[in-house]
Amino acid sequence: MLQLALTLLFYMVMVIPVGSYLYHIAAGKKTFFDPVFDRIDRLIYKVSGIDPGKEMNWSQYALALIGTNAVMVLLGYIVLRIQSISLFNPNGIGAMEASLSFNTIISFMTNTNLQHYSGESGLSYLSQMLVITFMMFVSAASGYAACIAFIRGLAGKTKYNVGNFFSDLVRITTRVLLPFSLIGGLMLVWQGVPQNFNGNVIVDTIEGAKQVIAMGPVAAVEIIKHLGTNGGGFIGANSSTPIENPTMLTNLIELYSMMLLPGACVITFGKMVRDRKLEKKLKSGLLSADRQDLQRSLTVRLFGSEGRTIFATMGVIFLIGLGVCFWAESQGNPLLADLGLSQSMGSMEGKEVRFGVAQSALFTTTTTSFTTGTVNNMHDTLTPIGGMVPLLHMMLNVVFGGKGVGLMNMIMYAVLAVFICGLMIGRTPEYLGKKIEGREMKLTALCIIIHPFLILAFSALAIATTGGLEGITNSGFHGLSQVLYEFSSSAANNGSGFEGLADNTIFWNITTGLAMFFGRYLSIVIQLAIAGSMMKKNFVNDSVGALHTDTVAFPMILVVVVYIFAALTFFPVLALGPIAEHLTLWM
């Protein structure tokens, strides 16, 4: 527990300055590195013919995002289909099959990185660089750009302009993803992660057998897959293998990489909304200077009052999940205990000894809360309740989330909570100083419903058709958990696998591809539409009849609303999967 506490404490120390830096980029404020990055950005704008000052409304922004992603999907698909050429292909990897190519390119463009192949045997180095690594940068930058546009809409400084997608895409890539990846990648290389273009190495083991050790540009893929909350792995065994994750230090680097930017987005949101509130108070004469308001509390200065609320809500859900997962894995397996085998270390099946239960539970909870999808242990071998935690967090899809997704989804629940509480106590439903009306509630309800619909509808299809049933390798409750995990991971754009599922078939490639596509783009379009609707509204005067969302009580209300919605939508199917398996194991 001391390991977990210190790890999370150090994360809090790092995320606040990164959040402030991301806020300066999102708000167009000056940073220390502008003299360098401005030159790079101007060159890219000139070569690409981009006008960074061109304003876009929410629909233009959404179309620019989807259109740009569509072009990249087409080019990436072509590369996967012709990767058998000799260029950067020392291992002689063949062309990828059509349905698998469809699944792979959708997976990496939607920031899911679900892999129905093993990286070391399924991709040439050309594909690893031109498709996988490139998509990891672009998909992450696209998601963060959408999040920033969404925040601008909620901040409501203009009636129509949410920014310029191409400018946001470039600035996030050059000022955040590239420099952070360079620093993190060099740290991984320092710790022994390979970064070369050599062919795989064949060695003799001490048992006299032959073993193939993967080589290639591993460190470059490894750092951006975590920093961009992409997931996937250069190697099929992912971050559980010493090639991708050789030491405890690399484990921490990868942990912090996937936690850093999603948490920073919440701080950015708090600061941008706080800016709007301060401007409004100054204009009304309620404050003589920003400093008076900022000195109220340390948390408001660091997070902003609304950012503090969202961060606290996510933090509570994350800590509950981490606690349950750590407790469940620490209990061990009762069947092994009945055989007289010691369970003092907890359930170590599928875990690396160098990480143990604590770091495995933390990595598991983090990777599915921040929707990264990388793993340092086998989720299929987690205890039933331990495995239910990552499954539930992907079903919720609000616990920080990757590339700003958790923030955008949590704000949907905040709007819902404000509306419900307003109806219950007879107060005006307002959020961020604007009234919540019919249009916003319809879009919010649609956005919240889409995610469970995709998971449950595709899961039902899988267990009702021959193509789906053929992929299930475990009978009973665990087999249902396999199916639920696959589609939860796809719809949440997470990408981690329960494994054991025979998923490289036409059925699983197409269905998960569709779940990834709709889970990504439908939510983004609806959320941008909500932001576009909110920014056109006039601010209303604060009154005693309004429900305040920056109080200590509101995070607790929000946690309850999230869990109630989860219970109403997912409890029946969870009861037939991990809960039933747990009762069978322990009773």
C-alpha positions in Angstrom: 0.0 0.0 0.0 3.0 2.3 0.6 4.1 1.7 -3.0 0.6 2.7 -4.3 0.4 5.8 -2.1 3.9 7.1 -3.1 3.3 6.4 -6.7 0.0 8.4 -6.7 1.5 11.2 -4.6 4.3 11.7 -7.1 1.7 11.7 -9.9 -0.1 14.6 -8.2 3.1 16.5 -8.1 3.7 16.1 -11.8 0.2 16.5 -13.2 -0.4 20.0 -11.9 2.4 21.8 -13.8 1.7 19.7 -16.9 -2.0 20.8 -16.6 -0.9 24.4 -16.4 1.3 24.0 -19.5 -1.5 22.3 -21.5 -3.8 25.2 -20.4 -1.4 27.8 -21.8 -1.4 25.9 -25.1 -5.2 25.5 -25.3 -5.8 29.1 -24.4 -3.2 30.4 -26.8 -1.1 31.9 -24.0 2.7 32.3 -24.1 5.0 29.6 -22.9 8.7 29.4 -22.4 9.3 27.3 -25.5 7.4 29.5 -27.9 10.5 30.8 -29.7 11.3 27.3 -30.8 7.9 25.8 -31.4 6.5 28.8 -33.2 9.1 28.4 -36.0 8.2 24.7 -36.3 4.5 25.4 -36.4 4.8 28.1 -39.0 6.8 25.8 -41.3 4.1 23.1 -41.0 1.4 25.6 -41.7 3.2 26.9 -44.7 3.9 23.5 -46.2 0.4 22.3 -45.5 -1.4 25.4 -46.6 -3.1 25.8 -43.2 -4.5 29.1 -42.0 -4.2 28.8 -38.2 -6.3 31.9 -37.6 -9.4 30.6 -39.5 -12.3 30.2 -37.1 -14.5 27.1 -37.0 -17.9 26.4 -35.4 -18.5 23.0 -33.8 -19.8 21.3 -37.0 -16.9 22.6 -39.1 -14.4 21.4 -36.4 -16.0 18.0 -36.3 -16.0 17.6 -40.1 -12.3 18.6 -40.3 -11.4 16.0 -37.6 -13.4 13.2 -39.3 -12.2 14.1 -42.8 -8.6 14.2 -41.8 -8.8 10.9 -39.9 -10.6 9.3 -42.9 -7.7 10.2 -45.3 -5.2 8.7 -42.9 -7.3 5.6 -42.5 -7.2 5.0 -46.3 -3.4 5.6 -46.5 -2.8 3.4 -43.5 -4.9 0.6 -44.9 -2.9 0.6 -48.1 0.4 0.3 -46.2 -0.8 -2.7 -44.2 -2.0 -4.4 -47.4 1.4 -4.0 -49.1 3.7 -4.3 -46.1 5.2 -7.5 -47.6 7.6 -5.3 -49.7 11.3 -5.5 -48.7 11.5 -1.9 -47.4 12.1 -2.0 -43.6 11.1 -5.6 -43.5 14.1 -7.6 -42.4 11.9 -10.4 -40.9 10.0 -11.0 -44.2 6.5 -10.2 -42.8 3.7 -10.8 -45.3 0.8 -8.5 -46.2 -2.0 -8.3 -43.6 -5.3 -10.0 -44.4 -8.2 -7.7 -45.5 -10.5 -7.9 -42.5 -7.6 -7.8 -40.1 -6.3 -4.7 -41.9 -9.7 -3.1 -41.5 -9.8 -3.8 -37.8 -6.2 -2.7 -37.3 -6.5 0.7 -39.1 -9.8 1.5 -37.4 -8.3 0.5 -34.1 -5.3 2.8 -34.3 -7.1 5.7 -35.9 -9.7 5.7 -33.1 -6.9 5.6 -30.5 -8.1 2.1 -29.4 -5.1 0.0 -30.5 -6.9 -3.3 -30.1 -4.7 -5.9 -31.6 -5.9 -9.1 -33.2 -2.3 -9.9 -34.1 1.1 -10.1 -32.5 3.2 -7.1 -33.3 6.5 -8.9 -33.7 5.1 -11.4 -36.2 2.3 -9.4 -37.8 3.9 -6.1 -38.8 6.9 -5.0 -40.7 9.0 -2.2 -39.4 7.5 0.0 -42.2 4.0 -0.6 -40.8 5.2 -0.1 -37.3 6.5 3.3 -38.2 4.2 4.7 -41.0 1.0 3.2 -39.6 1.2 2.3 -35.9 3.6 5.0 -34.5 2.2 7.7 -36.8 -1.4 6.9 -36.0 -0.5 6.9 -32.3 0.5 10.5 -32.6 -2.3 11.7 -34.9 -5.2 9.9 -33.1 -4.1 11.1 -29.7 -3.7 14.7 -31.0 -7.1 14.5 -32.7 -8.7 13.4 -29.4 -7.0 16.1 -27.4 -7.9 18.7 -30.0 -11.6 17.7 -29.7 -11.4 17.9 -26.0 -9.9 21.4 -26.1 -12.6 22.6 -28.6 -15.2 21.1 -26.2 -13.7 23.0 -23.3 -13.7 26.2 -25.3 -17.3 25.8 -26.1 -18.2 25.3 -22.4 -16.1 28.3 -21.4 -18.3 30.3 -23.7 -15.9 33.2 -24.6 -17.4 33.4 -28.1 -20.7 32.4 -29.6 -19.4 30.3 -32.5 -15.6 29.8 -32.6 -14.3 26.7 -30.9 -10.9 27.0 -32.5 -9.2 25.7 -35.6 -8.8 21.9 -35.7 -5.6 21.9 -37.9 -3.9 24.4 -35.6 -4.9 22.5 -32.5 -3.6 19.2 -34.1 -0.3 20.7 -35.0 0.3 22.5 -31.6 -0.6 19.5 -29.5 1.7 17.3 -31.6 4.7 19.6 -31.7 4.4 21.2 -28.2 3.2 18.2 -26.2 3.4 14.7 -27.8 6.7 15.0 -29.7 8.9 16.6 -26.9 7.4 14.4 -24.2 7.9 11.3 -26.3 11.5 12.2 -27.1 12.3 12.6 -23.4 10.4 9.5 -22.3 11.7 7.4 -25.2 15.3 8.2 -24.3 14.6 7.2 -20.7 13.3 3.9 -21.9 16.3 3.3 -24.1 18.5 4.1 -21.1 16.7 1.4 -19.2 17.3 -1.2 -21.9 14.3 -1.0 -24.3 15.5 -1.7 -27.8 15.4 1.0 -30.5 16.9 -0.2 -33.8 16.1 -1.6 -37.2 17.8 -5.0 -36.7 16.2 -8.3 -37.5 15.0 -10.6 -34.7 17.8 -12.3 -32.8 17.8 -16.1 -32.4 19.6 -17.4 -29.3 20.2 -20.7 -27.6 18.6 -21.0 -24.2 20.1 -22.8 -21.2 17.7 -25.7 -22.0 19.3 -26.1 -25.4 16.2 -24.7 -27.3 16.1 -21.9 -29.8 14.4 -18.6 -28.8 13.5 -15.6 -31.0 14.1 -12.2 -29.4 12.2 -9.4 -31.0 14.2 -6.3 -32.1 13.1 -3.1 -33.8 12.0 0.5 -32.9 10.4 -0.6 -29.7 11.1 2.4 -27.5 9.5 4.8 -30.0 6.3 2.8 -30.0 6.4 2.2 -26.3 6.5 5.8 -25.2 3.8 7.2 -27.5 1.5 4.3 -26.9 1.4 5.3 -23.2 1.7 9.1 -23.5 -1.1 9.2 -26.1 -3.1 6.6 -24.1 -3.0 4.5 -27.3 -2.2 1.1 -25.9 -1.3 -2.0 -27.9 2.2 -3.3 -28.0 5.1 -3.8 -30.3 5.2 -7.4 -28.9 2.1 -9.5 -28.4 2.9 -9.9 -24.6 2.8 -6.1 -24.4 4.3 -4.4 -21.3 4.6 -7.6 -19.4 7.6 -8.6 -21.4 11.1 -7.3 -20.4 11.7 -6.1 -24.0 9.0 -3.5 -23.6 9.1 -3.0 -19.8 12.4 -4.3 -18.4 12.6 -2.6 -14.9 10.6 -1.1 -12.2 11.7 2.3 -13.4 10.3 1.7 -16.9 7.1 0.5 -15.3 6.8 3.8 -13.5 7.7 5.8 -16.6 4.9 4.0 -18.5 2.4 4.4 -15.7 3.0 8.1 -15.4 3.0 8.5 -19.2 -0.5 7.2 -19.5 -1.8 9.1 -16.5 -0.2 12.5 -17.2 -2.2 14.1 -20.0 -5.7 12.9 -19.1 -5.3 14.4 -15.7 -3.8 17.5 -17.2 -6.9 17.9 -19.3 -9.1 18.2 -16.2 -6.8 20.9 -14.8 -6.9 22.7 -18.2 -10.7 22.6 -18.1 -10.8 24.0 -14.6 -8.4 26.9 -15.5 -10.3 27.8 -18.7 -13.7 27.9 -16.9 -12.1 29.8 -14.0 -10.9 32.4 -16.4 -14.4 33.0 -17.7 -15.8 33.2 -14.1 -13.1 35.7 -13.1 -13.7 37.9 -16.2 -17.4 37.9 -15.4 -16.9 38.9 -11.8 -14.4 41.7 -12.7 -16.8 43.2 -15.3 -19.6 43.2 -12.7 -17.4 44.9 -10.1 -17.6 42.0 -7.6 -13.8 41.7 -7.6 -11.1 44.3 -7.8 -8.4 41.8 -9.0 -8.0 38.2 -9.9 -5.8 37.6 -7.0 -8.5 38.2 -4.4 -10.5 35.3 -5.9 -7.5 33.0 -6.4 -6.4 33.3 -2.8 -9.5 31.5 -1.5 -7.9 28.1 -1.5 -5.0 26.2 -2.8 -7.1 23.7 -4.8 -8.9 26.5 -6.6 -5.6 28.1 -7.7 -4.3 24.7 -9.0 -7.4 23.1 -10.5 -10.1 25.8 -10.7 -13.3 25.2 -8.8 -15.0 23.2 -11.5 -11.8 21.3 -12.4 -11.5 20.4 -8.7 -15.0 18.9 -8.7 -14.4 16.8 -11.8 -10.9 15.7 -10.7 -12.2 14.7 -7.2 -15.0 12.7 -8.7 -12.7 10.8 -11.0 -10.2 10.3 -8.2 -12.8 8.8 -5.9 -14.0 6.3 -8.5 -10.3 5.4 -9.4 -9.3 4.8 -5.8 -12.4 2.7 -5.2 -11.5 0.6 -8.2 -7.9 0.3 -7.3 -8.7 -0.7 -3.7 -11.1 -3.4 -4.8 -8.7 -4.8 -7.5 -5.7 -4.8 -5.0 -7.8 -6.4 -2.3 -9.1 -9.1 -4.7 -5.7 -10.0 -6.1 -4.2 -10.0 -2.6 -6.7 -12.7 -1.4 -5.3 -15.3 -3.8 -7.1 -18.3 -5.2 -9.1 -20.4 -2.7 -8.8 -23.5 -4.9 -5.0 -23.3 -4.7 -5.2 -22.7 -0.9 -7.3 -25.8 -0.6 -4.5 -27.8 -2.2 -2.1 -26.5 0.5 -0.3 -24.0 -1.7 0.7 -20.8 -0.1 -1.2 -17.7 -1.1 0.7 -15.2 1.0 1.8 -13.2 -2.1 -1.8 -13.1 -3.4 -2.8 -14.3 -6.8 0.4 -14.3 -8.8 -1.0 -16.2 -11.8 -0.3 -14.2 -15.0 1.8 -11.6 -13.2 5.4 -10.7 -13.4 7.4 -11.4 -10.2 9.3 -8.1 -10.6 6.0 -6.2 -10.4 4.0 -8.2 -7.9 0.4 -7.8 -6.9 0.5 -4.1 -6.0 2.1 -2.7 -9.2 0.0 -5.1 -11.3 -3.2 -4.0 -9.7 -2.2 -0.3 -10.1 -1.2 -0.9 -13.8 -4.5 -2.8 -14.4 -6.7 -0.1 -12.9 -4.8 2.7 -14.6 -4.7 1.3 -18.1 -8.5 0.8 -18.1 -9.3 4.0 -16.3 -7.1 6.2 -18.5 -8.2 4.1 -21.5 -4.7 3.2 -22.6 -5.0 -0.5 -23.1 -1.5 -1.6 -22.4 -1.0 -4.3 -19.8 1.8 -5.6 -17.6 0.0 -8.7 -16.5 -2.6 -11.1 -18.0 -6.1 -9.7 -17.4 -7.6 -13.1 -18.3 -6.0 -14.6 -15.1 -7.1 -11.9 -12.7 -9.5 -13.1 -10.0 -13.1 -12.6 -11.0 -13.6 -9.4 -8.9 -10.1 -8.1 -9.7 -11.0 -8.6 -13.4 -14.4 -6.9 -12.9 -12.7 -3.6 -12.0 -11.0 -2.9 -15.4 -14.1 -4.2 -17.1 -16.4 -1.8 -15.1 -14.1 1.2 -15.6 -14.2 0.7 -19.4 -18.0 0.4 -19.1 -18.1 3.7 -17.2 -15.5 5.3 -19.5 -15.4 8.4 -17.2 -12.4 7.8 -14.9 -9.9 10.3 -16.4 -10.0 8.4 -19.7 -7.6 8.9 -22.6 -7.1 12.0 -24.7 -9.7 13.9 -22.8 -12.4 11.4 -23.2 -12.9 10.9 -19.5 -13.3 14.6 -19.0 -15.9 15.0 -21.8 -17.9 12.0 -20.7 -17.8 13.0 -17.0 -19.2 16.4 -18.0 -22.1 14.6 -19.6 -22.8 13.0 -16.3 -22.4 16.4 -14.5 -25.0 17.8 -16.9 -27.3 14.8 -16.1 -26.7 15.2 -12.3 -27.5 18.9 -12.4 -30.7 18.2 -14.3 -31.8 15.4 -12.0 -30.9 17.3 -8.8 -32.6 20.4 -10.1 -35.8 18.5 -10.7 -35.7 16.8 -7.3 -35.2 20.0 -5.2 -36.9 22.4 -7.5 -33.9 24.4 -8.5 -33.0 25.7 -11.9 -30.8 23.3 -13.9 -27.7 25.3 -14.7 -24.1 24.3 -15.5 -21.2 26.7 -15.8 -23.5 29.6 -15.6 -25.9 28.6 -18.4 -29.3 26.9 -18.4 -29.6 23.3 -19.3 -32.6 22.9 -21.6 -34.3 20.3 -23.7 -31.7 20.2 -26.6 -28.8 19.7 -24.3 -30.5 17.0 -22.3 -31.5 15.0 -25.4 -28.0 15.1 -26.7 -26.5 14.3 -23.3 -28.9 11.3 -22.9 -28.0 10.1 -26.4 -24.3 10.4 -25.7 -24.5 8.5 -22.5 -26.7 5.7 -23.9 -24.5 5.0 -27.0 -21.7 3.5 -25.0 -23.6 0.8 -23.2 -25.7 0.1 -26.3 -22.6 -0.7 -28.3 -21.2 -3.0 -25.6 -24.5 -4.9 -24.8 -25.8 -5.1 -28.4 -22.5 -6.5 -29.9 -22.1 -8.8 -26.9 -25.6 -10.2 -27.5 -24.8 -10.6 -31.2 -21.6 -12.5 -30.3 -23.3 -15.1 -28.0 -26.2 -15.5 -30.4 -24.3 -16.2 -33.6 -22.0 -19.0 -34.7 -19.2 -16.6 -35.7 -19.2 -15.1 -32.2 -19.5 -18.4 -30.3 -16.5 -19.9 -32.3 -14.2 -17.3 -30.7 -15.1 -18.0 -27.1 -12.5 -20.4 -25.6 -13.9 -20.6 -22.0 -17.2 -22.0 -21.1 -19.6 -20.6 -18.5 -19.3 -17.3 -16.7 -15.7 -16.6 -17.7 -16.6 -17.0 -21.4 -19.2 -14.3 -21.1 -16.6 -12.1 -19.3 -14.3 -12.6 -22.3 -17.0 -11.3 -24.7 -18.0 -8.3 -22.5 -14.3 -7.3 -22.1 -13.7 -7.4 -25.8 -16.6 -5.1 -26.7 -16.1 -2.9 -23.6 -12.5 -2.4 -24.6 -13.6 -1.6 -28.2 -16.4 0.8 -27.4 -14.3 2.6 -24.8 -11.4 2.9 -27.3 -9.2 1.2 -24.7 -7.7 -1.7 -26.6 -6.6 -4.0 -23.7 -7.5 -7.7 -24.2 -8.9 -10.2 -21.7 -7.0 -12.7 -24.0 -8.0 -16.3 -24.6 -10.5 -15.1 -27.2 -10.0 -16.4 -30.7 -10.6 -12.9 -32.2 -8.7 -12.9 -35.5 -11.8 -13.9 -37.5 -14.0 -12.0 -39.9 -16.8 -11.8 -37.3 -14.6 -10.4 -34.5 -12.6 -8.1 -36.8 -15.7 -6.5 -38.3 -17.8 -6.2 -35.1 -15.1 -4.8 -32.9 -14.0 -2.5 -35.8 -17.6 -1.1 -35.9 -17.7 -0.8 -32.1 -14.5 1.2 -32.1 -15.6 3.5 -34.9 -19.0 4.4 -33.5 -17.6 4.5 -29.9 -15.1 7.1 -31.0 -16.8 9.4 -33.5 -20.4 9.4 -32.5 -19.5 10.6 -29.0 -17.1 13.3 -30.3 -19.7 14.7 -32.7 -22.5 14.8 -30.1 -20.2 16.3 -27.4 -19.1 19.0 -29.8 -22.7 19.7 -30.7 -23.5 20.1 -26.9 -20.6 22.5 -26.6 -21.8 24.4 -29.7 -25.3 24.7 -28.2 -24.0 25.8 -24.8 -21.7 28.5 -26.1 -24.6 30.3 -27.9 -26.5 30.7 -24.6 -26.2 33.8 -22.5 -24.8 33.6 -19.0 -27.4 33.8 -16.3 -27.0 35.6 -13.0 -26.0 33.5 -10.1 -28.9 33.1 -7.6 -29.8 31.1 -4.5 -32.0 29.0 -6.7 -29.1 27.6 -8.7 -27.5 24.3 -7.9 -23.8 25.0 -7.4 -21.4 22.5 -8.9 -18.2 23.7 -7.3 -19.1 22.6 -3.8 -17.6 19.7 -1.8 -20.9 17.9 -2.0 -21.3 17.8 -5.8 -18.5 15.3 -6.4 -20.2 12.8 -4.1 -23.5 13.4 -6.0 -21.7 12.8 -9.2 -20.1 9.6 -8.0 -23.5 8.3 -7.0 -25.1 9.2 -10.3 -22.3 7.4 -12.2 -22.6 4.3 -10.2 -26.4 4.3 -10.3 -26.3 4.5 -14.1 -23.7 1.7 -14.2 -25.9 -0.5 -12.0 -29.0 0.1 -14.1 -27.2 -0.7 -17.4 -24.5 -3.2 -16.6 -25.3 -5.0 -13.3 -27.4 -7.8 -14.9 -24.7 -8.8 -17.3 -21.9 -8.4 -14.7 -24.0 -10.7 -12.4 -23.9 -13.3 -15.1 -20.2 -12.9 -15.7 -17.5 -12.0 -13.1 -19.9 -11.8 -10.1 -21.3 -15.3 -10.7 -17.7 -16.6 -11.3 -16.6 -15.1 -8.0 -19.5 -16.7 -6.1 -18.7 -20.1 -7.7 -15.1 -19.8 -6.7 -15.5 -18.7 -3.1 -18.8 -20.3 -2.0 
